[in-house]
Amino acid sequence: MGFRCGIVGLPNVGKSTLFNALTETQAAQAANYPFCTIEPNVGQVAVPDTRLEKIASVAGSAKTIFTQLGFVDIAGLVKGASKGEGLGNQFLANIREVDAIVHVLRCFEDDDIQHVANKVDPIADAEVVETELMLADLESLEKRVPAAQKKGTSGDKEARILASVLGQALELLREGKPARLTVPGDEEEERLFQQAQLLTAKPVLYVCNVAEEDAANGNALSELVAAKAASEGAQSVVVSAAIESELIGMDPAERGEYLAELGLEESGLARVIRAGYELLQLQTYFTAGPKEARAWTFPMGAKAPQAAGEIHSDFERGFIKAETIAYDDFISLGGEAGAREAGKLRQEGKEYLVKDGDILNFKFNV
């Protein structure tokens, strides 16, 4: 499954630099002027997971295949985007296609790098982007809600439900709050709310781009962002795009030594991925055999057939059962044979809720 995160923010906050570093490419042209990213660059990165490497070792797998995470570097935003200013229309169209918003905020001082507002204020920067997204949603809902209400009064049940849940979102927006604070009453409301594809309904991860010396502990500006995120149920992480750029091209040993010198245990990429997984409530299961060991991403709360569908729709359609081994048992008992002998290989049916770290072998018939 994986997921697709749109990297957004004002011009010159480090979006493209971060994108280049995270995807270990130079696909985006990082330059010191607004709108240097015109078309959204898309990069796929392997999600690091030490468990997969251990599973492959135990299973004697010839290769390992990590699950993938997509990053989309979206053009910089300015005030008036909801009315088409700058690259506003394109920005809004691009952001509608992503699963989550990675909002990069400048939390460093540097006289050599121009700021579009001529001051470093991450909270104000965040509010510029949020306001434009809210205005776009507000304009949309002020047309959609009355239309749904009218249709609902004529006996259309779905329109009535849609009018109710989108009406909640409209009231929040009028109060200056994002639509993601809407609480659908049941599964049908949730389905219709998600189908509405409201920009401010998307989960948000704030990435505080700091100077190298602040990468380990953050600074006063990143603390303000963390407080903002906590107040609205969002996530925040501290990353130094400059450090991530330095990591490109280093071998694993060099990376470890470099990060340790800076007081860091892991790269910014790892922190962004973990926060993103938590934000979107995603988990990982594994498949393992002689040819390959592979990681698969699935939504938390998925049952076995849904998880099987991440491999192929036929696996879900013809699902019979899932042979399941917990990660710790697989490693400690030396793989599938040892787990089977110890009675730790379980046969699970259609109602089984897949757990993070499960090693699965699906049986199906189409």
N, C-alpha and C positions, 0 to 999 in steps of 0.2 A: 504493500500500500504506500508507505512513505507519506510525505506530505509536502506541500508547496508553500513556501513562505515568501511574501513580497517584502523586499527591503525598501523602506520609504524614509522620507525625511526631507528637510529643506536642502537646497543646494549647498555643497561644500561642507557637509558635516562628516563625511567619510564613508558614505554609502558604497560608492564604487570601489574604494580602497578595501573596505571590509569584504565586499563581494569577491574581489580578486583573491584576497587572502584565504577566504573560506573555501573557495572552489579550486584554489591553487592554479588559477589561470590568470591571464592578462586579457580576458575577453572583454572586460569593460574598460573604457579609456578613462583612467583616473586623471583628471586635470583640474587646475585651480580656476575654474570659472563655471557659472551656472549653466545647467542644461547640457553638461557634457555627455550625459547618458540620454540618448534620444529614443532608440528602440530598446525595449526591456531585454536585457541579457539574462539568459537562463543557464544555470549551472547545476549539475548533479554531483553530490558528494557522498562518499561512503560514510555511513553512520558507524563510528568506532565502537566496538564492543569486545572487551577482552574475553568474555564468555565464549564467543564464537571460536576464537583461536584455541581455547582449551578443549572445546567440543571436537574440533577438527583433529586435534592431536590424539585424543582418546579414540575417536572413530577411525583414525588412519585415513582421513579424507585427502584426496589428491589436491583439492583446492578449496578456498573459502570464498564465499560470496556475501558481502555485507549488504544490508538493506540500504536504499538510497534516499537522500533528502534533497529536495529541490529548492534552490534559491533563485528568486527573480529580482534583478536589480532594476527598479522602476524609476523613471525620470523624476527629477527634483520638483517639489511642489512650491508654489508661492500663493500669497493671498489672492483670492478671486478665482481659484481653480474651479470651484463649483459653478462659476459663471463662464468658464472657458478661458480664463486668463492663463498666460504662459502656456504650459502643456497640459492644462487642467483636464480637458475632455479625455485625452489619451491616458493621463494618470488614473482617472476614475475608472475607465474601462479596464485598464490593466489590473488594478487592485481588486476589482470585482471577481477576477478569475483565481485568486489565491485563497488558501485555506486559513492562513494566519498572517498577521501583519508584524513584521520585525521593524520597529520604529527606531532608527538610529538617531541618537541625540549627541550633539557636540558638548563634551564636558572637559574640554582642554583649552588653554589659552595659547595662541600662536599668532603673532603679528604678521607673519608672512602668508597666512592663509586667510583670504577674504571671507567674511561672514555676510550673508545676504542682508542681515539687519544691522550690521556693524556693531554687534555686541554678542557676547556669549551668555545665553540664558536658555538652558535646555527646557525649562518648564514653559516659557513663552513659545519656544520652537514647537513643542509638542502641541500646544494649544492652537497654533496656526493650522497644523495638519488636521487635528481633531475637528476644529470649527468647519473647515472645508468639507470634511466627510459628513459631518452632521447636517450642514446646509444642503448637501446633495440628497441625503436620506429624507430630510424634512420636505424638500420640494417634491420628492417622489411620493411620500406617504400622504401628503396633503391632497394628492389626486387619487391615490389608490384606495385610501380608507373610505371616503364618501362613496366611491364607485362600488366597493364591496358591501357597504352598508345598504345601499340602494338595491343591490342584487339579492342581499340576504333577506330583505323584507318581502321579497317576492317568493320566498320559500326555498331558496338555494342554501342548503345546510352548510356546505363548505365555505361559501361566501360569508355566511354569518360568523363562522369560526374565524375566518381570515380577518374579518372586520374587527373582531374582538382582540385578537393577539396583536395585529398591526396597530390597532387603536392604542394599546398599551405603549407600544414603541413610540408612537407619535407623541404621546403625552410626555414621555421621558425626554425626547428630543426638544420639545418646546420648553422643558425645564433646563436645557443645556446639558443633558446626560446622554451617554451613548445607548444605542438600542440593545447592546449586549446585556444590559441590566434587566431586560424584559424576562419575566418568569412564565413560560408557557404552562398552562394548567394540566395538559395531558399530552400523550404521544401525537395525537392529530394536530394539536396546536403547535407542537414542536416541529413537526414535519412541514407544516405550512409556513412557519416562521423561518425555517432554514431555506425553504424554496424562494422566499422573498429576496434573498441575497443582499441584505442591507449591509452597507459598507461598515457602519459602526457596530454591527453585530459580530464582526470577526474578532477572534481572540487577539490580544495585543501583547507583544513582548518588547519591552523597551531595552535597547542596547546602548549603554553609556560608553561612548568612545572617549577614552582617557589617554593621557600621556603615559609613556612607558613607566615612569616612576610611580604612577598611581594604579598600575595594573593589578597589583596584589590586594590592595585594600580600598581602592576607590578614593574619592575626594568629596569635598563639601557639595559639589554640584551633583555627583552621582547619588549622594545620600538624599538629596531633594527628589530626584527621580524615583528612588526606591520607595520613598514615602508616598509619592503620587501613585505609583503602581499598586502599593498595598491598599490604598484607599479605594481603588476601583476594581479590585479583584484581578489585576493584571500581573505580569511577571517582569522582573528587570535583572539584567546581568551587566557586569563590568567587563569591557573588552578594550584592549589597545590594538587598534587596526595596524599601528606601526609594528608592534611585536608580531602579530599574525603574518605580516608581510615578510618579516625576517625569517620566519619558520619555513617559508617556501624553499624547497630545495635541500633542506637539511635532512640527514638520515635520522632514524628514530633515536639513536644514542645521543647525537648532537642536540636534537630537540630537547631531550630530557635534561641534559646538562644546562642548556641555555635557559630553560624555564626555571630550573632549580636556582640558578644564579639570581633570577628576578623574584624569587619567593613564590613561584607558581607551581602547582602540582599538575596542571593540565592546560591544554590550549584553550583559547577563546571558543574555537569551534565546538569542543566538547561541552563547554558550559552552555552555549547557545542551543545545541541539540537537546541536552537534558532538560533545559527550561522549556523548549518547544514541545518536547514529548509530554511533559507535565501539563503544559497549557492545553494541549489538544487531547489529553487523556489517551495517549498511545502507549502500547506495550510491544514486546518482541517475543516471538517463539522461534524455534529452530527446527530444521530438518538436517539429518546427518546420515552419511553413507560413505562407501569407499570412493565414489567419484567426487562428491562435494559435501561440504557443510555449509548451510545457508541460513541467514537470518531473514525473518519476515515480520513486518510491522502490522499490527492489528489494533482496532479500537478497543479500549478497556470495556469489559462487559460483553464482549463477543462470545457467542457460543461456537462450538466446534465446527459446524457446517460453514458459518460465516468466516471463521479463520481459514478453513480449507479453501474458501473462495478466493483468498488472496493469492493462492498459487494458480488456480484456474477455475473458471466458472463450473466446469464439469465436476470438479471435486466437491463443490457445494451442492450441485444439482443431484448428483448420484451418491451423496454421502451415506456410508454404512456405519463406520465407527472410526475412532482415533486411538491408536496405540500411543500411550502417553507415559513419559518418564520425566520426573522433576529434575531440574538442572543439577542440583546437589547430589541426587542419587546417581545420575548418569556419570558424573565425574568421579565420585567416591567408589562406585562399584565397577569402574572400568568399561563403561559403555552399555550397549543394549543387552548383550549376552549376560553380563553380570547382574544387570537390573532385573532381567527376566528370571534368572535363577534365584534371586533374593526376593522375588515376589513384588518388586517395585515397578514393574511394567503393568500398567492398568489399561483395561479396555473401556473407553468412554463413549457414550452415545451422543445423540443430537442435543441434549440439554446441558451438556458439560460446558461450564464457563472456563475458557482457556486462561491459564495463568501466565504471567510474565516469566520467561525462562523455560517454559515447557519444551521438551523435545518431542515432536509429534511425527507419527507415520499414519497417513490417512488411508483408509480402505474405502473404495467407492466403486459404483457400477452404473454406467450410463447406457 
